[in-house]
Amino acid sequence: MLRVFREKKFFPACRIGRFNQILLGITIISSLAKDRIDKSLALIKLFNNSQYFHKVDLK
């Protein structure tokens, strides 16, 4: 795993983009699991509201 992080800078950004998104998702999920329930629920509500407004703007 350390070798992957060391060699990551040699790859183009388009190749490491998806990998970084997956790592970011795992980090967010793990931090939500460790956090309090009310904080995670507030973040989930915020995320759902941003998704809703994004859909409204697309219409």
CHARMM internal coordinates of N, CA and C (Angstrom, degrees):
IC EDIT
DIST 1 N 1 CA 1.4575
DIST 1 CA 1 C 1.5261
ANGL 1 N 1 CA 1 C 110.71
DIST 1 C 2 N 1.3134
ANGL 1 CA 1 C 2 N 117.39
DIHE 1 N 1 CA 1 C 2 N -37.98
DIST 2 N 2 CA 1.4611
ANGL 1 C 2 N 2 CA 119.15
DIHE 1 CA 1 C 2 N 2 CA 178.82
DIST 2 CA 2 C 1.5189
ANGL 2 N 2 CA 2 C 110.88
DIHE 1 C 2 N 2 CA 2 C -65.50
DIST 2 C 3 N 1.3396
ANGL 2 CA 2 C 3 N 116.10
DIHE 2 N 2 CA 2 C 3 N -34.43
DIST 3 N 3 CA 1.4605
ANGL 2 C 3 N 3 CA 119.05
DIHE 2 CA 2 C 3 N 3 CA 179.41
DIST 3 CA 3 C 1.5279
ANGL 3 N 3 CA 3 C 110.64
DIHE 2 C 3 N 3 CA 3 C -65.38
DIST 3 C 4 N 1.3262
ANGL 3 CA 3 C 4 N 115.77
DIHE 3 N 3 CA 3 C 4 N -35.97
DIST 4 N 4 CA 1.4661
ANGL 3 C 4 N 4 CA 119.36
DIHE 3 CA 3 C 4 N 4 CA 177.97
DIST 4 CA 4 C 1.5238
ANGL 4 N 4 CA 4 C 110.08
DIHE 3 C 4 N 4 CA 4 C -61.60
DIST 4 C 5 N 1.3291
ANGL 4 CA 4 C 5 N 116.82
DIHE 4 N 4 CA 4 C 5 N -44.50
DIST 5 N 5 CA 1.4638
ANGL 4 C 5 N 5 CA 119.51
DIHE 4 CA 4 C 5 N 5 CA -179.25
DIST 5 CA 5 C 1.5277
ANGL 5 N 5 CA 5 C 110.80
DIHE 4 C 5 N 5 CA 5 C -68.37
DIST 5 C 6 N 1.3325
ANGL 5 CA 5 C 6 N 117.42
DIHE 5 N 5 CA 5 C 6 N -33.01
DIST 6 N 6 CA 1.4571
ANGL 5 C 6 N 6 CA 119.41
DIHE 5 CA 5 C 6 N 6 CA 179.57
DIST 6 CA 6 C 1.5270
ANGL 6 N 6 CA 6 C 110.92
DIHE 5 C 6 N 6 CA 6 C -71.26
DIST 6 C 7 N 1.3427
ANGL 6 CA 6 C 7 N 116.68
DIHE 6 N 6 CA 6 C 7 N -38.11
DIST 7 N 7 CA 1.4619
ANGL 6 C 7 N 7 CA 119.67
DIHE 6 CA 6 C 7 N 7 CA -177.30
DIST 7 CA 7 C 1.5194
ANGL 7 N 7 CA 7 C 112.37
DIHE 6 C 7 N 7 CA 7 C -86.41
DIST 7 C 8 N 1.3196
ANGL 7 CA 7 C 8 N 117.46
DIHE 7 N 7 CA 7 C 8 N -4.19
DIST 8 N 8 CA 1.4627
ANGL 7 C 8 N 8 CA 120.35
DIHE 7 CA 7 C 8 N 8 CA -174.22
DIST 8 CA 8 C 1.5270
ANGL 8 N 8 CA 8 C 111.46
DIHE 7 C 8 N 8 CA 8 C -63.77
DIST 8 C 9 N 1.3220
ANGL 8 CA 8 C 9 N 116.96
DIHE 8 N 8 CA 8 C 9 N -33.64
DIST 9 N 9 CA 1.4654
ANGL 8 C 9 N 9 CA 119.09
DIHE 8 CA 8 C 9 N 9 CA -175.99
DIST 9 CA 9 C 1.5215
ANGL 9 N 9 CA 9 C 112.29
DIHE 8 C 9 N 9 CA 9 C -71.19
DIST 9 C 10 N 1.3372
ANGL 9 CA 9 C 10 N 117.88
DIHE 9 N 9 CA 9 C 10 N -15.11
DIST 10 N 10 CA 1.4576
ANGL 9 C 10 N 10 CA 120.04
DIHE 9 CA 9 C 10 N 10 CA 179.61
DIST 10 CA 10 C 1.5271
ANGL 10 N 10 CA 10 C 112.33
DIHE 9 C 10 N 10 CA 10 C -84.92
DIST 10 C 11 N 1.3287
ANGL 10 CA 10 C 11 N 117.36
DIHE 10 N 10 CA 10 C 11 N -13.59
DIST 11 N 11 CA 1.4558
ANGL 10 C 11 N 11 CA 120.36
DIHE 10 CA 10 C 11 N 11 CA -179.69
DIST 11 CA 11 C 1.5253
ANGL 11 N 11 CA 11 C 109.60
DIHE 10 C 11 N 11 CA 11 C -88.44
DIST 11 C 12 N 1.3139
ANGL 11 CA 11 C 12 N 117.31
DIHE 11 N 11 CA 11 C 12 N 154.04
DIST 12 N 12 CA 1.4751
ANGL 11 C 12 N 12 CA 119.79
DIHE 11 CA 11 C 12 N 12 CA 174.74
DIST 12 CA 12 C 1.5218
ANGL 12 N 12 CA 12 C 110.83
DIHE 11 C 12 N 12 CA 12 C -64.19
DIST 12 C 13 N 1.3086
ANGL 12 CA 12 C 13 N 115.56
DIHE 12 N 12 CA 12 C 13 N 158.81
DIST 13 N 13 CA 1.4645
ANGL 12 C 13 N 13 CA 119.86
DIHE 12 CA 12 C 13 N 13 CA -176.74
DIST 13 CA 13 C 1.5226
ANGL 13 N 13 CA 13 C 111.37
DIHE 12 C 13 N 13 CA 13 C -65.13
DIST 13 C 14 N 1.3491
ANGL 13 CA 13 C 14 N 117.48
DIHE 13 N 13 CA 13 C 14 N -30.25
DIST 14 N 14 CA 1.4590
ANGL 13 C 14 N 14 CA 119.20
DIHE 13 CA 13 C 14 N 14 CA -177.96
DIST 14 CA 14 C 1.5259
ANGL 14 N 14 CA 14 C 110.72
DIHE 13 C 14 N 14 CA 14 C -68.10
DIST 14 C 15 N 1.3288
ANGL 14 CA 14 C 15 N 118.02
DIHE 14 N 14 CA 14 C 15 N -27.45
DIST 15 N 15 CA 1.4628
ANGL 14 C 15 N 15 CA 119.50
DIHE 14 CA 14 C 15 N 15 CA -178.98
DIST 15 CA 15 C 1.5177
ANGL 15 N 15 CA 15 C 111.80
DIHE 14 C 15 N 15 CA 15 C -80.08
DIST 15 C 16 N 1.3296
ANGL 15 CA 15 C 16 N 118.09
DIHE 15 N 15 CA 15 C 16 N -32.41
DIST 16 N 16 CA 1.4670
ANGL 15 C 16 N 16 CA 119.86
DIHE 15 CA 15 C 16 N 16 CA -177.74
DIST 16 CA 16 C 1.5203
ANGL 16 N 16 CA 16 C 111.61
DIHE 15 C 16 N 16 CA 16 C -93.62
DIST 16 C 17 N 1.3388
ANGL 16 CA 16 C 17 N 117.67
DIHE 16 N 16 CA 16 C 17 N -2.96
DIST 17 N 17 CA 1.4573
ANGL 16 C 17 N 17 CA 119.72
DIHE 16 CA 16 C 17 N 17 CA -178.08
DIST 17 CA 17 C 1.5159
ANGL 17 N 17 CA 17 C 112.37
DIHE 16 C 17 N 17 CA 17 C -62.82
DIST 17 C 18 N 1.3525
ANGL 17 CA 17 C 18 N 115.79
DIHE 17 N 17 CA 17 C 18 N -49.12
DIST 18 N 18 CA 1.4620
ANGL 17 C 18 N 18 CA 119.58
DIHE 17 CA 17 C 18 N 18 CA -179.18
DIST 18 CA 18 C 1.5293
ANGL 18 N 18 CA 18 C 110.57
DIHE 17 C 18 N 18 CA 18 C -64.91
DIST 18 C 19 N 1.3312
ANGL 18 CA 18 C 19 N 116.85
DIHE 18 N 18 CA 18 C 19 N -39.68
DIST 19 N 19 CA 1.4655
ANGL 18 C 19 N 19 CA 120.32
DIHE 18 CA 18 C 19 N 19 CA 179.56
DIST 19 CA 19 C 1.5226
ANGL 19 N 19 CA 19 C 110.83
DIHE 18 C 19 N 19 CA 19 C -62.71
DIST 19 C 20 N 1.3284
ANGL 19 CA 19 C 20 N 116.55
DIHE 19 N 19 CA 19 C 20 N -40.69
DIST 20 N 20 CA 1.4663
ANGL 19 C 20 N 20 CA 120.02
DIHE 19 CA 19 C 20 N 20 CA 178.74
DIST 20 CA 20 C 1.5226
ANGL 20 N 20 CA 20 C 111.07
DIHE 19 C 20 N 20 CA 20 C -67.29
DIST 20 C 21 N 1.3407
ANGL 20 CA 20 C 21 N 117.10
DIHE 20 N 20 CA 20 C 21 N -36.57
DIST 21 N 21 CA 1.4604
ANGL 20 C 21 N 21 CA 119.50
DIHE 20 CA 20 C 21 N 21 CA 178.22
DIST 21 CA 21 C 1.5212
ANGL 21 N 21 CA 21 C 111.02
DIHE 20 C 21 N 21 CA 21 C -64.65
DIST 21 C 22 N 1.3485
ANGL 21 CA 21 C 22 N 116.23
DIHE 21 N 21 CA 21 C 22 N -40.09
DIST 22 N 22 CA 1.4619
ANGL 21 C 22 N 22 CA 119.57
DIHE 21 CA 21 C 22 N 22 CA 179.05
DIST 22 CA 22 C 1.5267
ANGL 22 N 22 CA 22 C 109.95
DIHE 21 C 22 N 22 CA 22 C -65.41
DIST 22 C 23 N 1.3421
ANGL 22 CA 22 C 23 N 116.76
DIHE 22 N 22 CA 22 C 23 N -43.25
DIST 23 N 23 CA 1.4689
ANGL 22 C 23 N 23 CA 120.10
DIHE 22 CA 22 C 23 N 23 CA 178.31
DIST 23 CA 23 C 1.5254
ANGL 23 N 23 CA 23 C 110.75
DIHE 22 C 23 N 23 CA 23 C -62.06
DIST 23 C 24 N 1.3361
ANGL 23 CA 23 C 24 N 116.80
DIHE 23 N 23 CA 23 C 24 N -40.29
DIST 24 N 24 CA 1.4635
ANGL 23 C 24 N 24 CA 120.32
DIHE 23 CA 23 C 24 N 24 CA 179.73
DIST 24 CA 24 C 1.5224
ANGL 24 N 24 CA 24 C 110.77
DIHE 23 C 24 N 24 CA 24 C -64.34
DIST 24 C 25 N 1.3487
ANGL 24 CA 24 C 25 N 116.25
DIHE 24 N 24 CA 24 C 25 N -41.64
DIST 25 N 25 CA 1.4602
ANGL 24 C 25 N 25 CA 119.57
DIHE 24 CA 24 C 25 N 25 CA 178.08
DIST 25 CA 25 C 1.5183
ANGL 25 N 25 CA 25 C 112.03
DIHE 24 C 25 N 25 CA 25 C -62.90
DIST 25 C 26 N 1.3377
ANGL 25 CA 25 C 26 N 116.59
DIHE 25 N 25 CA 25 C 26 N -42.12
DIST 26 N 26 CA 1.4662
ANGL 25 C 26 N 26 CA 120.30
DIHE 25 CA 25 C 26 N 26 CA 178.82
DIST 26 CA 26 C 1.5237
ANGL 26 N 26 CA 26 C 110.22
DIHE 25 C 26 N 26 CA 26 C -64.26
DIST 26 C 27 N 1.3333
ANGL 26 CA 26 C 27 N 116.34
DIHE 26 N 26 CA 26 C 27 N -40.40
DIST 27 N 27 CA 1.4649
ANGL 26 C 27 N 27 CA 119.90
DIHE 26 CA 26 C 27 N 27 CA 179.82
DIST 27 CA 27 C 1.5242
ANGL 27 N 27 CA 27 C 111.20
DIHE 26 C 27 N 27 CA 27 C -64.53
DIST 27 C 28 N 1.3353
ANGL 27 CA 27 C 28 N 116.44
DIHE 27 N 27 CA 27 C 28 N -42.73
DIST 28 N 28 CA 1.4688
ANGL 27 C 28 N 28 CA 119.96
DIHE 27 CA 27 C 28 N 28 CA -179.54
DIST 28 CA 28 C 1.5228
ANGL 28 N 28 CA 28 C 110.35
DIHE 27 C 28 N 28 CA 28 C -65.20
DIST 28 C 29 N 1.3480
ANGL 28 CA 28 C 29 N 116.50
DIHE 28 N 28 CA 28 C 29 N -43.38
DIST 29 N 29 CA 1.4664
ANGL 28 C 29 N 29 CA 119.66
DIHE 28 CA 28 C 29 N 29 CA -178.55
DIST 29 CA 29 C 1.5211
ANGL 29 N 29 CA 29 C 110.59
DIHE 28 C 29 N 29 CA 29 C -64.62
DIST 29 C 30 N 1.3355
ANGL 29 CA 29 C 30 N 116.85
DIHE 29 N 29 CA 29 C 30 N -42.80
DIST 30 N 30 CA 1.4665
ANGL 29 C 30 N 30 CA 119.18
DIHE 29 CA 29 C 30 N 30 CA -178.86
DIST 30 CA 30 C 1.5249
ANGL 30 N 30 CA 30 C 110.98
DIHE 29 C 30 N 30 CA 30 C -67.50
DIST 30 C 31 N 1.3338
ANGL 30 CA 30 C 31 N 117.25
DIHE 30 N 30 CA 30 C 31 N -37.34
DIST 31 N 31 CA 1.4632
ANGL 30 C 31 N 31 CA 119.25
DIHE 30 CA 30 C 31 N 31 CA 178.68
DIST 31 CA 31 C 1.5236
ANGL 31 N 31 CA 31 C 110.71
DIHE 30 C 31 N 31 CA 31 C -68.93
DIST 31 C 32 N 1.3370
ANGL 31 CA 31 C 32 N 116.95
DIHE 31 N 31 CA 31 C 32 N -34.92
DIST 32 N 32 CA 1.4637
ANGL 31 C 32 N 32 CA 119.36
DIHE 31 CA 31 C 32 N 32 CA 176.46
DIST 32 CA 32 C 1.5232
ANGL 32 N 32 CA 32 C 110.58
DIHE 31 C 32 N 32 CA 32 C -67.21
DIST 32 C 33 N 1.3356
ANGL 32 CA 32 C 33 N 117.20
DIHE 32 N 32 CA 32 C 33 N -37.06
DIST 33 N 33 CA 1.4595
ANGL 32 C 33 N 33 CA 119.75
DIHE 32 CA 32 C 33 N 33 CA -179.28
DIST 33 CA 33 C 1.5250
ANGL 33 N 33 CA 33 C 110.84
DIHE 32 C 33 N 33 CA 33 C -67.08
DIST 33 C 34 N 1.3391
ANGL 33 CA 33 C 34 N 116.98
DIHE 33 N 33 CA 33 C 34 N -33.78
DIST 34 N 34 CA 1.4620
ANGL 33 C 34 N 34 CA 119.91
DIHE 33 CA 33 C 34 N 34 CA -180.00
DIST 34 CA 34 C 1.5258
ANGL 34 N 34 CA 34 C 111.74
DIHE 33 C 34 N 34 CA 34 C -81.43
DIST 34 C 35 N 1.3206
ANGL 34 CA 34 C 35 N 116.74
DIHE 34 N 34 CA 34 C 35 N -20.76
DIST 35 N 35 CA 1.4615
ANGL 34 C 35 N 35 CA 119.80
DIHE 34 CA 34 C 35 N 35 CA -174.85
DIST 35 CA 35 C 1.5256
ANGL 35 N 35 CA 35 C 110.75
DIHE 34 C 35 N 35 CA 35 C -79.75
DIST 35 C 36 N 1.3247
ANGL 35 CA 35 C 36 N 116.50
DIHE 35 N 35 CA 35 C 36 N 174.51
DIST 36 N 36 CA 1.4574
ANGL 35 C 36 N 36 CA 120.87
DIHE 35 CA 35 C 36 N 36 CA 176.46
DIST 36 CA 36 C 1.5209
ANGL 36 N 36 CA 36 C 109.60
DIHE 35 C 36 N 36 CA 36 C -69.78
DIST 36 C 37 N 1.3264
ANGL 36 CA 36 C 37 N 114.98
DIHE 36 N 36 CA 36 C 37 N 158.78
DIST 37 N 37 CA 1.4648
ANGL 36 C 37 N 37 CA 119.16
DIHE 36 CA 36 C 37 N 37 CA -175.59
DIST 37 CA 37 C 1.5264
ANGL 37 N 37 CA 37 C 110.33
DIHE 36 C 37 N 37 CA 37 C -69.79
DIST 37 C 38 N 1.3291
ANGL 37 CA 37 C 38 N 117.37
DIHE 37 N 37 CA 37 C 38 N -38.97
DIST 38 N 38 CA 1.4685
ANGL 37 C 38 N 38 CA 119.15
DIHE 37 CA 37 C 38 N 38 CA -176.71
DIST 38 CA 38 C 1.5250
ANGL 38 N 38 CA 38 C 111.04
DIHE 37 C 38 N 38 CA 38 C -67.61
DIST 38 C 39 N 1.3348
ANGL 38 CA 38 C 39 N 117.01
DIHE 38 N 38 CA 38 C 39 N -36.08
DIST 39 N 39 CA 1.4640
ANGL 38 C 39 N 39 CA 118.89
DIHE 38 CA 38 C 39 N 39 CA 178.06
DIST 39 CA 39 C 1.5194
ANGL 39 N 39 CA 39 C 110.78
DIHE 38 C 39 N 39 CA 39 C -67.33
DIST 39 C 40 N 1.3340
ANGL 39 CA 39 C 40 N 116.87
DIHE 39 N 39 CA 39 C 40 N -43.06
DIST 40 N 40 CA 1.4602
ANGL 39 C 40 N 40 CA 119.59
DIHE 39 CA 39 C 40 N 40 CA -179.26
DIST 40 CA 40 C 1.5263
ANGL 40 N 40 CA 40 C 110.45
DIHE 39 C 40 N 40 CA 40 C -66.53
DIST 40 C 41 N 1.3345
ANGL 40 CA 40 C 41 N 116.60
DIHE 40 N 40 CA 40 C 41 N -37.26
DIST 41 N 41 CA 1.4604
ANGL 40 C 41 N 41 CA 118.86
DIHE 40 CA 40 C 41 N 41 CA 177.57
DIST 41 CA 41 C 1.5219
ANGL 41 N 41 CA 41 C 110.76
DIHE 40 C 41 N 41 CA 41 C -65.25
DIST 41 C 42 N 1.3393
ANGL 41 CA 41 C 42 N 117.00
DIHE 41 N 41 CA 41 C 42 N -37.75
DIST 42 N 42 CA 1.4607
ANGL 41 C 42 N 42 CA 119.89
DIHE 41 CA 41 C 42 N 42 CA 178.13
DIST 42 CA 42 C 1.5297
ANGL 42 N 42 CA 42 C 110.41
DIHE 41 C 42 N 42 CA 42 C -65.01
DIST 42 C 43 N 1.3393
ANGL 42 CA 42 C 43 N 116.61
DIHE 42 N 42 CA 42 C 43 N -40.67
DIST 43 N 43 CA 1.4632
ANGL 42 C 43 N 43 CA 119.28
DIHE 42 CA 42 C 43 N 43 CA 178.58
DIST 43 CA 43 C 1.5194
ANGL 43 N 43 CA 43 C 110.99
DIHE 42 C 43 N 43 CA 43 C -66.70
DIST 43 C 44 N 1.3499
ANGL 43 CA 43 C 44 N 116.88
DIHE 43 N 43 CA 43 C 44 N -38.37
DIST 44 N 44 CA 1.4645
ANGL 43 C 44 N 44 CA 119.48
DIHE 43 CA 43 C 44 N 44 CA 179.12
DIST 44 CA 44 C 1.5262
ANGL 44 N 44 CA 44 C 109.73
DIHE 43 C 44 N 44 CA 44 C -65.77
DIST 44 C 45 N 1.3417
ANGL 44 CA 44 C 45 N 116.87
DIHE 44 N 44 CA 44 C 45 N -40.32
DIST 45 N 45 CA 1.4662
ANGL 44 C 45 N 45 CA 119.49
DIHE 44 CA 44 C 45 N 45 CA 177.26
DIST 45 CA 45 C 1.5253
ANGL 45 N 45 CA 45 C 110.86
DIHE 44 C 45 N 45 CA 45 C -63.07
DIST 45 C 46 N 1.3283
ANGL 45 CA 45 C 46 N 116.33
DIHE 45 N 45 CA 45 C 46 N -41.27
DIST 46 N 46 CA 1.4608
ANGL 45 C 46 N 46 CA 120.02
DIHE 45 CA 45 C 46 N 46 CA 178.61
DIST 46 CA 46 C 1.5216
ANGL 46 N 46 CA 46 C 110.43
DIHE 45 C 46 N 46 CA 46 C -62.37
DIST 46 C 47 N 1.3434
ANGL 46 CA 46 C 47 N 116.26
DIHE 46 N 46 CA 46 C 47 N -42.46
DIST 47 N 47 CA 1.4656
ANGL 46 C 47 N 47 CA 120.16
DIHE 46 CA 46 C 47 N 47 CA 179.44
DIST 47 CA 47 C 1.5211
ANGL 47 N 47 CA 47 C 110.33
DIHE 46 C 47 N 47 CA 47 C -64.40
DIST 47 C 48 N 1.3383
ANGL 47 CA 47 C 48 N 117.58
DIHE 47 N 47 CA 47 C 48 N -42.78
DIST 48 N 48 CA 1.4587
ANGL 47 C 48 N 48 CA 120.71
DIHE 47 CA 47 C 48 N 48 CA -179.91
DIST 48 CA 48 C 1.5244
ANGL 48 N 48 CA 48 C 110.62
DIHE 47 C 48 N 48 CA 48 C -64.95
DIST 48 C 49 N 1.3271
ANGL 48 CA 48 C 49 N 117.60
DIHE 48 N 48 CA 48 C 49 N -38.62
DIST 49 N 49 CA 1.4576
ANGL 48 C 49 N 49 CA 120.03
DIHE 48 CA 48 C 49 N 49 CA 178.27
DIST 49 CA 49 C 1.5229
ANGL 49 N 49 CA 49 C 111.28
DIHE 48 C 49 N 49 CA 49 C -65.36
DIST 49 C 50 N 1.3321
ANGL 49 CA 49 C 50 N 117.17
DIHE 49 N 49 CA 49 C 50 N -40.07
DIST 50 N 50 CA 1.4586
ANGL 49 C 50 N 50 CA 119.34
DIHE 49 CA 49 C 50 N 50 CA 179.43
DIST 50 CA 50 C 1.5218
ANGL 50 N 50 CA 50 C 110.15
DIHE 49 C 50 N 50 CA 50 C -66.62
DIST 50 C 51 N 1.3437
ANGL 50 CA 50 C 51 N 117.65
DIHE 50 N 50 CA 50 C 51 N -37.45
DIST 51 N 51 CA 1.4572
ANGL 50 C 51 N 51 CA 120.45
DIHE 50 CA 50 C 51 N 51 CA 176.70
DIST 51 CA 51 C 1.5302
ANGL 51 N 51 CA 51 C 109.71
DIHE 50 C 51 N 51 CA 51 C -64.32
DIST 51 C 52 N 1.3380
ANGL 51 CA 51 C 52 N 116.96
DIHE 51 N 51 CA 51 C 52 N -41.02
DIST 52 N 52 CA 1.4586
ANGL 51 C 52 N 52 CA 120.73
DIHE 51 CA 51 C 52 N 52 CA -178.30
DIST 52 CA 52 C 1.5235
ANGL 52 N 52 CA 52 C 110.84
DIHE 51 C 52 N 52 CA 52 C -64.70
DIST 52 C 53 N 1.3280
ANGL 52 CA 52 C 53 N 116.83
DIHE 52 N 52 CA 52 C 53 N -45.52
DIST 53 N 53 CA 1.4589
ANGL 52 C 53 N 53 CA 119.47
DIHE 52 CA 52 C 53 N 53 CA 179.98
DIST 53 CA 53 C 1.5216
ANGL 53 N 53 CA 53 C 110.93
DIHE 52 C 53 N 53 CA 53 C -66.64
DIST 53 C 54 N 1.3244
ANGL 53 CA 53 C 54 N 116.77
DIHE 53 N 53 CA 53 C 54 N -32.41
DIST 54 N 54 CA 1.4616
ANGL 53 C 54 N 54 CA 119.60
DIHE 53 CA 53 C 54 N 54 CA 177.78
DIST 54 CA 54 C 1.5268
ANGL 54 N 54 CA 54 C 110.07
DIHE 53 C 54 N 54 CA 54 C -65.10
DIST 54 C 55 N 1.3358
ANGL 54 CA 54 C 55 N 116.53
DIHE 54 N 54 CA 54 C 55 N -40.92
DIST 55 N 55 CA 1.4628
ANGL 54 C 55 N 55 CA 119.75
DIHE 54 CA 54 C 55 N 55 CA 178.34
DIST 55 CA 55 C 1.5214
ANGL 55 N 55 CA 55 C 110.75
DIHE 54 C 55 N 55 CA 55 C -66.23
DIST 55 C 56 N 1.3408
ANGL 55 CA 55 C 56 N 116.58
DIHE 55 N 55 CA 55 C 56 N -37.72
DIST 56 N 56 CA 1.4607
ANGL 55 C 56 N 56 CA 119.52
DIHE 55 CA 55 C 56 N 56 CA 179.35
DIST 56 CA 56 C 1.5295
ANGL 56 N 56 CA 56 C 110.04
DIHE 55 C 56 N 56 CA 56 C -65.55
DIST 56 C 57 N 1.3348
ANGL 56 CA 56 C 57 N 117.42
DIHE 56 N 56 CA 56 C 57 N -40.22
DIST 57 N 57 CA 1.4591
ANGL 56 C 57 N 57 CA 119.90
DIHE 56 CA 56 C 57 N 57 CA 179.75
DIST 57 CA 57 C 1.5196
ANGL 57 N 57 CA 57 C 111.62
DIHE 56 C 57 N 57 CA 57 C -66.37
DIST 57 C 58 N 1.3480
ANGL 57 CA 57 C 58 N 117.40
DIHE 57 N 57 CA 57 C 58 N -30.60
DIST 58 N 58 CA 1.4636
ANGL 57 C 58 N 58 CA 119.70
DIHE 57 CA 57 C 58 N 58 CA -179.65
DIST 58 CA 58 C 1.5186
ANGL 58 N 58 CA 58 C 111.15
DIHE 57 C 58 N 58 CA 58 C -70.30
DIST 58 C 59 N 1.3469
ANGL 58 CA 58 C 59 N 117.26
DIHE 58 N 58 CA 58 C 59 N -28.54
DIST 59 N 59 CA 1.4602
ANGL 58 C 59 N 59 CA 119.27
DIHE 58 CA 58 C 59 N 59 CA 176.79
DIST 59 CA 59 C 1.5109
ANGL 59 N 59 CA 59 C 108.52
DIHE 58 C 59 N 59 CA 59 C -74.32
END
COOR INIT
IC SEED 1 N 1 CA 1 C
IC BUILD
